[in-house]
């Protein structure tokens, strides 16, 4: 298929000058810090503000209030991704289209992630609720500034399917390490030094690795790329009219919603289903098993991708739907300890996670390449921003839904609500799998780079 260049620009294939291995590693390393921060926050934020009634922590806010704040803040904040993505695609600067956003937004992203766990002492429920809402909103803004343009660099930096899978594979490995730090490490830090020190450690780690990543690809990210001269309305219309994007997007979003639910319920599961007082340590153990299994399974899904990325992604979605659903029955088998059953379940969860985390960035890059080949527009950040907008809006129901389910039972004597999180999450992933069956793009899309 021939490219249609904008006036004054020339498309040139960049496959002859791929990123060096150190640059790939540097770019991928940001996943370590961002996953550590995101996973720690996802695991502990709800528990910090609305712990179980029999926990040693004070209940800062009622569960329903936390659910409402998380939902509203997430929906409002999701608009940031679209606007910042569109802005980044249209930016021209001596640092390129993406670097100014990353450099300027990262410090404040880290700051407000830390401040989430430092509400004013003895301020009362109303002041605490206001604090939580506005801190979340500011975190969302600067997370979009530091994250969306950085993520949009992937299709620009790597043109071949092989290079993209290499980079994303590195990101998954490093993200797994970050997830281990964020989930395993955060649990240990919570037990040893408390929530505030844990939040500070994770925020500092995220900031350092984001700067390391952008420094590693600074030269490539500064290359001149023409801004996408298209209105916001036309950009959004074209994005949400792309049939391949509409097939892929629900699968990605519904899995993320399910994963957020499972992650948020783990402290309750450790405390009430397993009956462990040191829930931080047990969350660390359960997630360590999951992450280790996921890392060990990456070569399996990478080999499956040699036949078809889309097919391998579909299989991983089905596996996740089944594994999440088994959360309901773990602990019921007679003659086997609840702890052993929980650990076995985490192994089953970890295997398909490798595929679910490996393929979405490359599938989105393929969708972007298809539009570049068809229409000659470089709109990477708009696509990632639209994807993040829908993800944040939809997954906003994840943690509130966990809190609603917990109303059906969240104690050791009555853990029904805790157990129901698994089947509900499994149904969400199954719906995503059914949507993805409409995706028909091949693994390699012709593309080029726009140069002046």
Buried (B, 14 or more C-beta within 10 A) or exposed (E): EEBEBBEEBEBEEBBEEBBEEEBBBBBBBBBBBBBBBBBBBBBBBBBBBBBBEEBEEEBBBBBEBBBBBBBBBBBBBBBBBBBBBBBBBBBEEEBBBBBBBBBEBBBBBBBBBBBBBEBEEEEEEEEBBBBBBBBBBBBBBBBBBBBBBBBBBBBBBBBBBEBBBBBBBBBBBBBBBBBBBBBBBBBBBBBEEEBBBBBBBBBBBBBBBBBBBBEBBBEBBBBEBBBBEBEEEEBBEBBEEBEBBBBBBBBBBBBBBBBBBBBBBBBBBBBBBBBBEBBBBBBBBBBBBBBBBBBBBBEBBBEBBEEEBBEBBBBBBBBBBBBBBBBBEBBEEEEEEBBEBBBBBBBBBBBBBBBBBBBBBBBBBBBBBBBBBBEBBBBBBBBBBBBBBBBBBBBBBBBBBBBBBBEEBBBBEEBBBBBBBBBBBBBBBBBBBEBBEEBEBEBEBBBBBBBE
